[in-house]
Each structure stands twice: as structure tokens, then as C-alpha cells.
């Protein structure tokens, strides 16, 4: 079963971007696309967010090497 993360859960994971900035990132393909859960609420699939975090760590490690 897939878990969904709301905006507050993203912030709990250290992703402290504003909602407009998250929108800019996902429309540019630089952050996972959210799932619409109601007319005014979005959520993100936890595994997508985890993969995004891992890719950021891998990018950092490659640049340091």
C-alpha cells in the first residue's frame, strides 16, 4: 500500500519549500508530482519523495568525489 504525505509531512522530512515553490519544482520536473486528494489539497507519494531525497544525496556525493 502506498502512503501519502501532505504538505506538513514534507516539512517534517526537512523539505521546507513554500507551496508555490513546490509547484514550480514539480512543473519543471524537479520534484515529484502530487496527487490531488480534494479540490484544495495535494499529497505526495512517500516512495516518490524518498527517491527524490536519495537522488539529491547521490548528486551531492557525486559532486564531492
N, C-alpha and C positions, 0 to 999 in steps of 0.2 A: 504494500500500500504506500502510495506517495503522500508525503506530508507537505503541507503548505505553510509558508512563512508570511505573516503580514508585515507591514512596514515597521512596527515596533520590534518584531523578531529580527529583522535585518539590522536594526540599530543595536540590539543586544549582541549580535555577532560582530560588531565593530564596523558595520557598513553605515556610516553616519551621513550619507548624502541626503540632500533635500529631495522631496518628491519630484520637483521639476528637473533636477539634475539626473535622477534615476531615469526619468522619461527620456531625456536627451541621450543618455548612455544606451538604453535598450533600443531606441530607434536607430542609433548608429551601429548597432550590433556589438556593442562593447559590454553589455550586461545582459543576463538572461531576461527574456520577455516574460512579463507577468501573466497570470491567469485572472480573468475577470470573474470575481465571485459575486458581485452585485453591481448595481448601476454606478456606485461611487467607491467601490473597494476593489483593490487588486491584491493578489498574493503571488508569491514566487514558489516554485517547486524547490524543496530543500536540496535535492540532489543536484539541481542545476546551479544553485547558489554555492554549494560545496565545491563543485567542479570549477566554478569561476574563481573561487578563493584559491584553490590548488593551482590553477593556471597563473594567477598573479604571483604566487610563491615561486613557481617554476621559472617564470620570467625573471624574477629578482635573482634567483640562483644562477641562471644562465648569464645574466649581465655581470654578476660578481666574479664569474670564473674567467 
